[in-house]
Amino acid sequence: MKSTTIEKRKTEWQLQEAKAMFSEVIQSAALKPQIITVRGKKTAVIISYEEYRQLSGPKQNLFNFIRNSPLFGIELELPQRIPEETRELNL
């Protein structure tokens, strides 16, 4: 099962198989997340360290996300709004 192409590498392993082929599982995790099953149930995922860092790194708040966007500061051309009459609501 030593294939070097990403498409041919296995991505789902039974626990006992993952134990026996641990090196292969780790090498494959560098390319794609590896799913470990126990009695047919998906139980765990092994991912690369880089993917882990991205998932567990500090989260940006919405303000910083927008401020760091490449679209920040672009002026949008919005159509003129036509003032509408207000209406009364019976509550």
C-alpha positions, -999 to 999 in steps of 0.1 A, spaced: 0 0 0 30 23 -3 17 47 -30 31 82 -33 2 98 -51 -24 116 -30 -53 101 -48 -42 65 -41 -34 71 -4 -59 57 20 -78 83 42 -99 60 65 -84 34 88 -97 8 112 -81 13 146 -61 -20 145 -49 -12 110 -39 23 120 -19 9 149 -1 -15 126 5 11 99 11 41 121 40 55 101 19 54 69 -10 70 87 12 99 99 28 104 65 -7 104 49 -19 130 75 7 154 61 -13 154 29 -49 148 40 -68 143 73 -69 106 82 -100 92 98 -98 64 124 -128 41 129 -137 19 158 -162 -9 150 -171 9 118 -178 42 136 -157 73 127 -140 81 160 -109 103 155 -91 123 129 -53 127 125 -43 160 108 -10 176 100 6 200 125 1 229 101 -36 222 98 -38 219 136 -21 253 140 -46 270 116 -75 255 134 -63 262 169 -47 296 164 -60 328 177 -94 338 163 -100 372 148 -129 392 159 -153 405 133 -139 440 134 -103 429 127 -115 404 101 -132 432 81 -104 457 88 -78 432 74 -99 424 44 -85 433 10 -118 451 3 -115 474 33 -119 510 23 -135 504 -10 -164 528 -16 -196 511 -27 -219 528 -51 -254 524 -36 -286 534 -53 -304 564 -39 -330 555 -14 -365 567 -19 -380 579 13 -412 559 20 -441 570 41 -442 555 75 -472 535 85 -488 529 119 -488 495 134 -514 482 158 -498 462 185 
